[in-house]
Amino acid sequence: MLRLPVKNLKKGMIVAQSIYNHHGGSYLVKGSAITPEYIHQLKKIGIPTVNVTSADPNFQLQPPEDVVQETTRIDAIQHVYEAFQTVEQEGRLDAQAMETVSDNIIRDIIQRKENLVQLTDIRLHDTYTFAHSVNVAILSAMLGMLCRYTRKDMNLLTLGALLHDLGKIDVSTRILTKNTRLTDSEFAEIKSHPEKGAEHIHEMDHELPSTSILAAIAREHHEHIDGRGYPRGLQGDEIHRFAKIVAIADVYDALTSERPYKRAYTPNVAYNIMKNVNIGQFDPDGYAIVKKCEFGKTEAPTIVLFANLEGRLLPKAETIDLAAEPRGAKLIQMVVADNELRHFIHELSIDPSQYLQEA
């Protein structure tokens, strides 16, 4: 995939990522061939760059299949747009439509989980929230599936992700689309959106399922596990597990999306930022001891996760077969040296080898 300035586009190039309009529909769907009229319209609406599959217009390579169908994504963006508008104008929500969107996203992910995940796209400044909410829902659903959540929990998590930024209807569009540094008062208004979103959800208690959980997702998706987030400075397990997942998806999509004030980071750079720069923001994995290692799977053994990265024992140790996990072989970041292990045992007052004993 190659990002080109609109002025450098040529007839026949294939669009690699969709461009969405202010109603949540698409100006240009990925897989479309560029025409002179498309180039004229893109310039007219102010789109500076477009992702194409190749710089050679004669090499019409189609983009890879996404984890959700394009029709599912477009339908979801349209429904999120309509839902936010209806809540803002009438104080109500078509909950059934939103639950259907959630169900369709999960259906696609289950059926198409082998496909490439392409969460980024091109959005106009005033439509960012809607496409972003759908991307966050897609990624949250995928993380929920990796956590082996039940279908009921998956639906609730995905619905909560779709509505996580609902409070932004109370934030000035001027602030949401501002491409320069926010003033203290403007940032304070931005920071009010989690509480306002939770309030809107609670007001629709008769329309939405499990509003306490959905409200927690909206309220807590900017909390950090170290207590430095907002609006309430919650820590660790004070934050709802679904909100922790939505927080990861929220930051990842923001980092990999192009905005007026920043370029889009590639997925690997976004991952490194989240892992190494945003320390204390997300749940880490932790320390584990190898329980079983099979021939041919030495890089992905069965482990027992017993402590977090801060060295505190988990309430309950968890046995994980890394060979059964996506990218399992890459989940081991380091091996603790003998001197570090002795210090670790001293600090915990426990020998991790006890986790090797069968129950």
Summary of the structure (lengths in Angstrom):
residues: 359
radius of gyration: 22.3
end to end distance: 50.7
largest distance: 70.5
contacts: 1086
relative contact order: 0.08
helix: 48%
strand: 13%
